[in-house]
Amino acid sequence: MDFEFSEEQKMMKNAARDFAENEIMPRATEDDLKGSVPWDIIEKMKSLGFLGASLPEEYGGGGIDNIAYALMTEEIGRASQAFRTLLSAHLSLCSRSIVEFGNDEQKKRYLPKLAAGEFIGCFATTEPNVGSDVSSIETTAEQKNDSWVLNGNKIWISNGGIADVALVFAQTDKSLGRRGIAAFLVDKGTPGFASAEIHNKLGLRSGSTAELSFDQCEVPTENMLGEVGDGFKIAMAAFDRARMSVAAGCVGLGQACIDASVQYAQTRTQFGRIIGGYQLIQAIIADMVVEIDAARLLVYRCAYLKDKGLPNTIETSMAKYYASEAASRAANKAIQIHGSYGFSGEYPVERYYRDIRATTILEGTSQMHQLIIGRNATGISAF
């Protein structure tokens, strides 16, 4: 196996690392405390092409492969899970869905603006009563002449409060179950479409998370992505892409926990010695290093399979499940190494601990991925 990165992949990794360390990290704690979206940093991301990095060059994107995208996401995630979430929702969930399932007109209308960052995209499946079970979506879409009328609510939508276009999933015929689900591109400002920011979140505070509402929201037929019944397939394909992005971001945060713990262990003294010299501290850090490196390799394998066009759903679930859980354990251990200081906002590990919690829930809970992996291993559906 070849573990060497191409020059393009190395350039992407280095560009993302420089941006993360120089622009995001110095003020990540301040932005978290403010709890508002830092638009000035987003503008810089636009100018560097990050918001279109994985989109086709013909539409103004960077055309990078999945390995380069994973490397970029890992570096951004090392600095801020809020920005990693922004990228995942915008690129993996919304924009790439248009690339894969959109018609020529939809691609020409949306992709250049999404690639340039003129438009921010979001992806709306989750509802107050619907989480992991996408097939049970309650938001409805009723055909009316050359339009579809949407009614319902979505919640916990990343980028929802700042998005210019939302990819919204709705049920056209409840009796059809998942075969009745359709996907619609809904533009900001469409009558009957509104968003409301969700505040007082445990983590990801400098990112937008919103509730979306649709009240007799009329969407042109040409804004349907694919056909009626394609919605479930579109959502599953999007989750496969986003799960890799989440996993890569978790590797980045896990690495940030290691970096912070090593730095603290090299400077903190107790009982007249640097605590990094104590074997128990070294053992904790060793566990973190091994687990995060294992997660990193799972992510790279997943990206490799995607680039080769090979089946990767199980490998993607494995990467997302293990990386999110490993990063959660790393954040917990980083708090322990920092002791009382880890419990305060004086060190970034407190933010890491809060931010990482969401990753074991979004894009499929850890338990959902255990079911996917277990069902594949045993050939038996869980009950």
N, C-alpha and C positions, 0 to 999 in steps of 0.2 A: 504494500500500500504506500502511496505517495502522500506524505504529510506536509509537503512544501506548498506554500501559497504562491499564486502567480503574482507578477508585478502589479497588476491592476488590483488584486485583492489586498496586497500589502499597502498600496497607496490609499485605498478606501479605509483600511484599518487605521493608518497613521493620521489621515485627515480627520476621521471621527474622534480619535484619541486627542489630537491637538485641540479640536473644538471643545470637546467635553472638559478637558483640563483647564483651558483658558477662558471659556465663556460660561459654562454651566456650573462647574464645581465651586468656583469662588463665591457664588451667591446662592447656591442651592438651598442652604438652610434659611437664608433670608426670604427667598421666594416661597418656601414652604410655610414660613410663619405668616407671610402676607396672605397666602391662600388665594392668589389670583394668578391668571395666566400671564407669564412674562413675554409679552409680544415682541419686545426688542430682540430677544434671543431667537424667537421664531423667525423674525425677519432675516437674521443672520443665517439661519438654517436654510432659508429659501435661497439666499444668494450663493450658498455653497452647493446647492443642488440636492441636499439631503431629502427634501420632500418629494423628489421625483427620482431618486437614485435607482430604484428597481423597476421603473417604468420604461417601456420601449423608447429607443432613441428617436424613432420617427414621430413621436408625440412630444418630444422635448425632454424625455427622461434620460437617465444615465445609463440604462441598459445593463446594470451590473448583475452578476449571477447570484445565486442563493448563498453561496459561501461568503462572498463579499458583503451581502446584505446582513448575514448573521454576524460577521465581524464588526460591521458598523453598529448594529443594534447592541452588541455586547459592550462596545465602548460607550455608547450613549447611556445604556443601562447602568454602567459602572458609576456614572455621574448622577443620574436622575431617572427613577422609574416613571416619573410623570412625563418626561420627554420621550422615553421609550414607548409609553402607552400612546402618546400622540402619534408617533411614527407608525406603530402597529395598526392603529385604527385607520389612519389616513391611507397608508400604503397597502398593507396586507389584506385588510378587510374590505375597504371601499374601492380604492383605485384599481387594485389587481383584479377585483371581481369584474370591473368594467372591461379590463384588458381581455379576460378569459371569456366572458359571456356577452359583452356588449356588441351591438351591430356597428357598422362603419360610422353611421351618423352619431351615435352615442359616444363613440371613441373620439371622433373629431370635435364634438361639442365639449366634452368634459376633460379628457386626458391632458391636453396641453395646459389647461388652467390648473389642474391638480398637480401636474409635474412641476410647474413654476411656483406653486404655492399660492397662486392667486385665489384658488379655492382650497378650503380644508374639507376633507371628507369624514363622514362618520358612518356607522353601520348599526342598524337598529333591529335586533331580534328580541332581546330581553324585555319582559313585561312584568307588571306587579305580581301576576299569578303564574308566570311562565319563565323558567330559567333554563335548566339543562334540557328540558323536553321541548325542543323547538317545534315539533310536530303539533303541539297543542296551542299554537299562537291564537290569540283571541282578537287581535286587531283585524278588522274586516275591510275588504275591498269589494265594492259593488259597481258593476259596469253601468255607465250612463252615457249613451251615445258614443262619442269618441274619447271618453274619459273614464277614469276609475275614481270612485269616491271612497276615501279612506276615513275610518273612524276607529279610535282606540288610543291606547297609551303605551309608550315604551319607557323603560327606566334603566338607570345605571349605564347610560350611553356615553362612552368615551368620546370626547370632542363634541358632544351633543350641543353644548352651549355656544360653540364657536364655528360650527360647521356651515359651509355654504351649500353643501349638498349632502343629503342623507340617503343611504341605501336602506330602504324600509321594507320589511317583510310583513305580508298580510294574507289572511285567509279569504279566498274567493268563494269557497263552498265548503262549509264545515263537514258535510257528509263525505267529502273526499279525503279528509285527513291531510296527510303531508302532500298528497297529490293535488291538493287545491291551493297550496301556498304559492304566492307570486312575489316577485321583488320589484320595487319601484324606486326610481331616482326622483327624490323630492327636493326641489330647490328651496333655499332659504327665501322667505318672503311670500311663499305660496299661501293664499288665503286658507285659513283653517289649520295651518301648521304653526305650532308654537313650541318654544323650549324654555325650561327653567333650570338654572344651575342647582345642583345638590351641594350643600355646604356641610360643615362639621364632619367631614370624612376622617376616618382613622388615618389614612395615608393618601398619597398621590394628590396632595393639596394644591400644588401649583399647576395641576392639569384640570381640564374641563370634564366634568361628569354631570350629565343632565337628564332630566325627564323630558320626553317629547310627547306632545299631544296632537291628535288629529281629529278635528271636528268638522265633518262634511268637507274634508280637504280634497279638492278635485285635481287629479293628476292626469295629464294627457296620456293617451294610450301609447304614444311613442316613447314614453318614459319608463315603460315596463322593460326590465332587463330579462331577456329570454322570453319564455312563454309561460302561460298559466301552468302551474305544476312544476316549473323549474326552480321555484324558490328554495325548496329544501335542499336540492342538489347544490345550488349556488352557495347557500349558507354553509354546508358541510365542507365544500372546497375552500371557502374563505377561512373557516376555522383551522383547517389543515395548514394553511399558510401562516395564520396568526399565531398558532401554537409554537411554531418554530421561532418566531420573533419573540414571543414571551419567554421561551426557554433561553434564547441567547441573551436577552436582557437580564434574566435571573443569574446566568453565569457571570455577567458583568457585576451585578450587585454582590454576588458571592465573593468575587475577587475584591471588591471594595471592602467587604468585611474582613477579608484576610489582610489586605494592606493596612487597614486601620488598626487591626489587632497586633500585627507585627510592629508597627510604629510605636504603639502604646507600650508593648512588652519590652521594647528596647530602651524605653526612657523611664518607665515607672519603677520605683524602688520600694521594696517592703522587706523588713527584717535585714536591712543593710545590703540587699542584693537586687539587681535588676530582675524583674519578675520573669523576663524571657529566659532566664537561666534555670528556672524551676521546671522539673520534668513534666509536671502535670499541665503547666501552661503550654509547653512544647507539644504535648500529646493532643491537647485541644486544637492547637493550630494545625498539627499534622492531619488530623481528621478533616478539618476544613479544606486543606489543600488537596487532599486525595479526592474528596467528594466533589469539589468544584471542578477539578480537572476531569474527573469521570463524566460529569455533566457536560463539560465543554466538548468532549469527544462524541458524546451522544448527539449533541447539536450539530457538530460538523458532519457526522454520518448522515443525519437527516438532510442537511443542506446538499450534500454530495448526491444523495439519491434523487432529490428534487431536480438537481441540475442534469442528471442523467435521464430524467423522465421515467424513473423506475418507481414501482409501488412503494409508498412510504408512510401510509397512515399509521401503522402500528409503531414504526420507528419514531414518528413524530409525537405520538402519544407518550412513548417511553421518554423521549427527550423532555417534553413539557412536564410530565409528572415528576421525573427524577430531579430536573433542574430546579423546579419551584420548591420542592420539598428540601433539597440540599441547601438551597440559598436561605430558606427559612431556618434551617438548623444552624447555618453559618451565622446568621444575624443573631440568633439566640446565644450562640457561643461568644460572639463578639461582645455582646452586652455583659456576659459573665466575666470575660477577661477584663473589661473596663470597670467592673464593680459598680460602685455607686455613681461614678461618672457616666457610665453607660446608661443610667436611668435618667440623665438630664440631657438637655439640648446643647450642652457644651461640646459634645463630640457627635459626629455624624451618625454613629451606629444606632442612636435612638431613632433617627429618621429611617435608616435602613430597615430596622425592625418593624416599623409601622408600614412602610411602603411595600415590603415583600409579602405582607399578609394577603394582599389582593390577588397575587399571582397563583395561589393555590385554589382560587375560586373562578376567576375569569377564564374564558375560552375552554370551559370544561373543568369542573372541580377535580381535585385529585382522586376522589372516589369514582367519578365517571371514567377517568382514565384507567383506574385499576380494573374496572369492569371491562373496558375495551381490550386491555392487555390480557386479562384473565380469560375472557371469552375466546380470544384468538389462540391462547395457549392450550386451552382444554377442548375447544370446539363445542362447548356447552353454553347456552345462553343463561345468564344469571337470573335468579328469581327471588 
